[in-house]
Amino acid sequence: MKVQLRELKRQLIPVEEVSHLAAELGSAIRKVLTRLHRIAPSLEGHPVEMIETRLKEEEDEVLKQLHPSPSAHQGQP
């Protein structure tokens, strides 16, 4: 999101910041996959609807954690 805003404002982004953002994204992806893999065995044999609901709940929880509160970035452009 910050990258898009700066692009729209025609601001340059330091390589270090892009590297940091890419590392955060990679970490977030690994976190999602790991959590889904950990719960998968416990879902075996359950109805498809229950499995879909449980996976969606897990996905929503991870997404909430990935979106920091606005106060976490105060003072940053």
C-alpha positions as CSV (number, residue, x, y, z in Angstrom):
1,M,0.0,0.0,0.0
2,K,2.8,2.5,0.9
3,V,4.5,1.5,-2.3
4,Q,1.4,2.4,-4.3
5,L,0.9,5.7,-2.6
6,R,4.5,6.8,-3.3
7,E,4.2,5.6,-6.9
8,L,1.1,7.8,-7.3
9,K,2.9,10.7,-5.8
10,R,5.9,10.0,-8.0
11,Q,8.2,9.6,-5.0
12,L,11.2,7.3,-5.2
13,I,11.4,4.4,-2.8
14,P,14.8,3.5,-1.3
15,V,16.0,0.0,-2.1
16,E,16.3,-0.9,1.6
17,E,12.6,-0.1,2.1
18,V,11.5,-2.2,-0.9
19,S,13.7,-5.1,0.4
20,H,12.1,-4.7,3.9
21,L,8.6,-4.7,2.4
22,A,9.3,-7.8,0.3
23,A,10.7,-9.6,3.3
24,E,7.5,-8.7,5.3
25,L,5.4,-10.0,2.5
26,G,7.3,-13.2,2.2
27,S,7.0,-13.7,5.9
28,A,3.3,-13.1,5.8
29,I,2.8,-15.7,3.0
30,R,4.9,-18.3,4.9
31,K,2.8,-17.6,8.0
32,V,-0.5,-18.2,6.2
33,L,0.7,-21.4,4.6
34,T,2.1,-22.7,7.8
35,R,-1.1,-22.1,9.7
36,L,-3.2,-23.7,7.1
37,H,-0.9,-26.7,6.9
38,R,-1.0,-27.1,10.7
39,I,-4.8,-27.2,10.9
40,A,-5.3,-29.4,7.8
41,P,-4.9,-32.8,9.5
42,S,-7.5,-31.9,12.1
43,L,-10.0,-31.3,9.3
44,E,-9.8,-34.7,7.7
45,G,-13.0,-36.5,7.5
46,H,-15.2,-33.5,8.3
47,P,-17.9,-32.2,5.9
48,V,-16.7,-30.0,3.2
49,E,-18.8,-27.0,4.4
50,M,-17.2,-27.3,7.9
51,I,-13.7,-27.5,6.3
52,E,-14.3,-24.4,4.2
53,T,-15.7,-22.5,7.2
54,R,-12.7,-23.4,9.3
55,L,-10.2,-22.5,6.6
56,K,-12.0,-19.2,6.0
57,E,-11.9,-18.4,9.8
58,E,-8.2,-19.1,9.8
59,E,-7.6,-17.0,6.8
60,D,-9.5,-14.1,8.3
61,E,-7.5,-14.3,11.5
62,V,-4.2,-14.1,9.6
63,L,-5.4,-11.2,7.5
64,K,-6.4,-9.3,10.6
65,Q,-2.9,-9.7,12.0
66,L,-1.4,-8.6,8.7
67,H,-3.2,-5.3,8.7
68,P,-1.6,-3.1,11.3
69,S,-3.6,-0.5,13.2
70,P,-3.3,3.1,11.8
71,S,-1.5,4.1,15.0
72,A,1.4,1.7,14.2
73,H,2.5,3.9,11.3
74,Q,2.0,7.4,12.7
75,G,4.7,9.7,11.8
76,Q,5.6,7.8,8.6
77,P,4.9,9.3,5.2
